Amino acid sequence: MRIDHVILGARTITPLRELLWDRHGFGITDGSANPDGTASWVVPFDTPDVQYLELLVSDNERELAGSDFGRLFLERTEDGPTFLNWAVLTDDVESTARQVEQVTGVDPGLLRGESVRADGQRVPWAEAAFDLSWRSQVLPFFLSYGNPTERAGRVAGDLRAAGHRVRPTALAGLTTGPAPERDWARRWPGLEGLAVTIDDTADPEITAVRIGTDEGETVVRLP
């Protein structure tokens, strides 16, 4: 397993775009609308592992206000940009989902779907434990993709579209506060093997993301 992406949220794209460009030299691309009332922008990384930052913003507040997910999104982004969640890539999402159920005793919500990018390209995916992760803010959810070769083939175009001043090359690690679900955290699939630092003095959320770049490592923190 490895870190696939980290999700940052805000009501609009402007503060995230400005923060990432001004402080880190990162551009963004895509801007696809999602059926849940959000829209997703991407900070693509120059790596065959297809890592990235996902920037999730409000696209339809009425739609968001009608779901538990949307209401929590609106609550968390009320005061400005925030870290929302993160995802881990797994080779066997069904097996990982079973492990999550063994740890939690809760249905991990194994789902399959397809995202449609702003350029019309389709990305089939499967995910597990999203809802558990969304509520935790510390424990990751799990993803697999149906077309990894095509997905990797889009990286060069995404990098051109983003126009980075400084090119990100790797998600080097995260710092988080302790998970509120401490019993789960000790047994969460793959977590021990990932570059995650726990700050016991922090709140239960992501506090920093370490990113390798072509100019050295940088740390993304939010105001």
C-alpha positions in Angstrom: 0.0 0.0 0.0 1.0 3.6 -0.5 -0.5 7.1 -0.1 -2.5 7.9 -3.2 -3.7 11.4 -2.5 -4.6 13.9 0.2 -7.9 15.9 0.1 -8.0 19.6 0.9 -11.3 21.4 1.1 -12.6 25.0 0.9 -15.8 26.7 -0.1 -14.2 28.1 -3.3 -11.1 27.2 -5.2 -9.5 30.7 -4.9 -7.9 30.5 -1.4 -6.5 27.0 -2.1 -5.2 28.0 -5.5 -3.5 31.1 -4.1 -2.0 29.4 -1.1 -0.5 26.5 -3.1 0.9 28.8 -5.8 2.2 31.6 -3.5 3.8 29.4 -0.9 4.8 26.3 -2.8 4.7 27.1 -6.6 2.1 24.4 -7.3 -0.5 24.9 -10.1 -3.8 23.1 -10.4 -5.9 21.6 -13.1 -9.2 19.8 -14.0 -12.1 21.3 -12.0 -14.6 18.4 -12.6 -18.0 18.6 -10.9 -19.1 15.7 -8.7 -22.7 14.4 -8.2 -22.5 15.2 -4.5 -22.4 18.9 -4.9 -18.6 19.4 -4.9 -16.1 19.9 -7.6 -12.6 18.5 -7.7 -9.4 20.2 -8.7 -6.0 18.4 -8.8 -2.4 19.3 -8.0 -0.7 16.6 -10.2 2.7 15.1 -9.2 5.5 14.2 -11.6 5.6 10.5 -10.6 4.5 7.2 -12.2 2.7 6.5 -8.9 0.1 9.1 -9.9 0.0 10.8 -6.5 -1.7 14.1 -6.2 -3.5 16.6 -4.0 -7.3 16.8 -4.5 -8.9 20.2 -3.9 -12.5 19.7 -3.0 -14.7 22.8 -3.2 -18.4 23.6 -3.2 -20.2 23.4 -6.5 -23.8 23.3 -5.3 -24.5 24.2 -1.7 -28.1 23.2 -1.9 -27.1 19.7 -2.9 -24.5 19.6 -0.2 -26.9 20.7 2.5 -29.1 17.7 1.7 -26.7 15.0 2.7 -24.7 14.0 5.8 -21.5 14.2 3.8 -22.4 17.6 2.4 -23.4 19.1 5.7 -20.1 17.9 7.3 -18.2 19.3 4.3 -19.9 22.7 4.7 -19.2 22.6 8.5 -15.5 21.8 8.1 -14.9 24.4 5.4 -16.9 27.2 7.1 -13.7 28.9 8.4 -11.5 28.5 5.3 -9.3 25.9 3.8 -8.8 22.7 5.7 -7.4 19.1 5.3 -10.4 16.8 4.9 -9.2 13.3 4.3 -6.6 11.0 2.6 -6.6 7.9 0.5 -4.3 4.8 0.3 -3.9 2.7 -2.8 -4.5 -1.0 -2.4 -4.0 -3.9 -4.8 -6.9 -5.8 -3.4 -9.7 -3.5 -2.2 -12.1 -6.4 -1.4 -9.5 -8.0 0.9 -8.8 -4.6 2.5 -12.5 -4.0 3.0 -12.8 -7.3 4.8 -9.9 -6.3 7.1 -11.6 -3.0 7.9 -14.8 -4.9 8.8 -12.9 -7.2 11.1 -11.2 -4.2 12.9 -14.4 -2.1 13.2 -17.3 -4.5 13.1 -18.9 -2.0 10.7 -19.8 -2.4 7.0 -16.8 -0.8 5.2 -19.0 0.4 2.4 -17.2 -1.2 -0.6 -18.3 0.9 -3.6 -17.5 0.8 -7.3 -18.0 3.7 -9.6 -16.5 5.9 -12.4 -15.4 9.5 -12.3 -15.6 11.7 -15.4 -12.9 14.3 -15.7 -13.5 17.8 -17.2 -11.8 16.6 -20.4 -14.3 13.7 -20.7 -11.9 10.9 -19.7 -13.4 8.3 -17.5 -11.7 6.8 -14.4 -13.2 3.6 -13.0 -12.5 3.1 -9.3 -13.4 1.0 -6.2 -13.2 2.3 -2.7 -13.7 1.1 0.8 -14.1 2.7 4.2 -14.7 6.2 2.9 -17.5 7.1 5.4 -15.5 5.8 8.3 -12.4 7.8 7.2 -14.5 10.9 6.4 -15.8 11.0 10.0 -12.4 10.1 11.5 -10.4 12.7 9.7 -7.3 10.7 10.6 -7.7 7.1 9.3 -7.4 6.8 5.5 -9.8 5.2 3.1 -8.8 2.8 0.4 -8.9 2.9 -3.4 -8.1 0.8 -6.4 -8.3 1.8 -10.1 -9.5 -0.1 -13.1 -7.2 1.4 -15.7 -3.8 2.2 -14.0 -1.9 2.4 -17.3 -4.3 4.9 -18.8 -4.3 6.8 -15.5 -0.5 7.1 -15.5 -0.6 8.2 -19.2 -2.6 11.3 -18.2 0.1 12.6 -15.9 2.1 14.4 -18.6 -0.9 16.3 -19.8 -2.0 17.2 -16.3 1.4 18.6 -15.5 1.4 20.8 -18.6 -2.1 22.0 -17.7 -1.1 22.8 -14.1 2.0 24.8 -15.1 3.8 24.3 -11.8 6.5 26.8 -10.9 7.9 24.1 -8.6 7.1 20.6 -9.6 5.9 18.2 -6.9 7.3 14.7 -7.2 6.1 12.6 -4.3 3.8 12.5 -1.3 6.5 12.0 1.3 4.3 11.7 4.4 1.7 13.2 6.7 1.5 14.5 10.2 -1.8 14.0 12.0 -3.2 14.2 15.5 -4.2 10.9 17.2 -7.2 9.1 15.7 -10.3 9.3 17.9 -10.8 5.6 17.2 -7.6 4.5 19.0 -8.4 0.8 19.0 -9.1 0.9 15.2 -5.9 2.9 14.5 -3.6 0.2 15.9 -5.0 -2.4 13.5 -6.0 -0.2 10.5 -4.8 -2.0 7.3 -1.4 -0.9 6.1 -1.2 2.1 8.4 2.0 1.0 10.2 3.9 0.8 6.9 3.0 4.3 5.8 5.0 7.6 6.4 2.6 9.0 9.0 3.8 10.9 12.1 1.4 11.2 15.0 1.5 14.4 17.0 -0.1 13.5 20.3 -0.6 17.2 21.1 -2.7 17.9 18.0 -6.4 17.6 17.3 -7.6 14.5 15.5 -7.0 15.7 11.9 -4.2 16.1 9.3 -2.0 19.0 10.3 0.8 18.9 7.6 1.7 17.1 4.3 5.3 16.6 3.3 5.8 16.8 -0.4 9.0 16.1 -2.4 9.6 18.5 -5.2 12.3 19.1 -7.9 13.7 21.8 -5.5 13.6 19.7 -2.3 11.0 18.8 0.3 8.3 21.3 1.2 5.6 21.1 3.9 2.0 22.1 3.2 0.2 23.6 6.2 -3.0 25.5 6.2 -3.9 28.7 8.0 
